[in-house]
Amino acid sequence: MAEINVGDKAPDFTLPTTLEDKMSLSDVLKDKKAVLVFYLFDFAGDLEGL
């Protein structure tokens, strides 16, 4: 896997939405700019035992 640096262009990807639809990064970037933030284990509950 290639190293990712601040300012690198993100590859296009598609994710499910809460409305049982799909949204891609390229769709968002047609209308506005975006900032991508990734949180490790953000919604994983209590991981104290790991």
C-alpha positions as CSV (number, residue, x, y, z in Angstrom):
1,M,0.0,0.0,0.0
2,A,1.3,3.4,-0.9
3,E,2.0,6.0,1.7
4,I,-0.6,8.7,2.2
5,N,0.5,12.3,2.9
6,V,-1.4,15.4,3.9
7,G,-2.5,17.1,0.7
8,D,-2.6,13.9,-1.4
9,K,-5.6,13.5,-3.7
10,A,-7.9,10.8,-2.4
11,P,-9.0,8.0,-4.7
12,D,-12.7,7.8,-5.6
13,F,-14.7,5.5,-3.4
14,T,-18.4,4.8,-2.8
15,L,-20.1,4.2,0.6
16,P,-23.6,3.4,1.7
17,T,-25.7,6.2,3.2
18,T,-28.2,6.0,6.0
19,L,-31.0,6.2,3.4
20,E,-30.1,2.8,1.8
21,D,-28.5,4.7,-1.1
22,K,-24.9,5.2,-2.2
23,M,-22.6,8.2,-2.2
24,S,-19.3,8.5,-3.9
25,L,-16.5,11.0,-3.3
26,S,-16.6,12.1,-7.0
27,D,-20.3,13.0,-6.5
28,V,-19.5,15.2,-3.5
29,L,-16.6,16.9,-5.3
30,K,-18.8,18.0,-8.2
31,D,-20.5,20.6,-6.0
32,K,-18.0,21.4,-3.2
33,K,-14.7,20.6,-1.6
34,A,-14.4,17.9,1.1
35,V,-12.1,17.0,4.0
36,L,-11.7,13.3,4.8
37,V,-11.1,12.2,8.4
38,F,-10.7,8.6,9.5
39,Y,-11.2,7.5,13.1
40,L,-9.8,4.2,14.1
41,F,-12.5,2.2,16.1
42,D,-14.8,5.3,16.3
43,F,-18.0,3.2,16.5
44,A,-16.6,0.0,17.9
45,G,-17.9,0.4,21.5
46,D,-15.7,-0.5,24.5
47,L,-12.3,-1.7,23.3
48,E,-10.5,-1.3,26.6
49,G,-9.6,-5.0,26.6
50,L,-7.7,-4.9,23.3
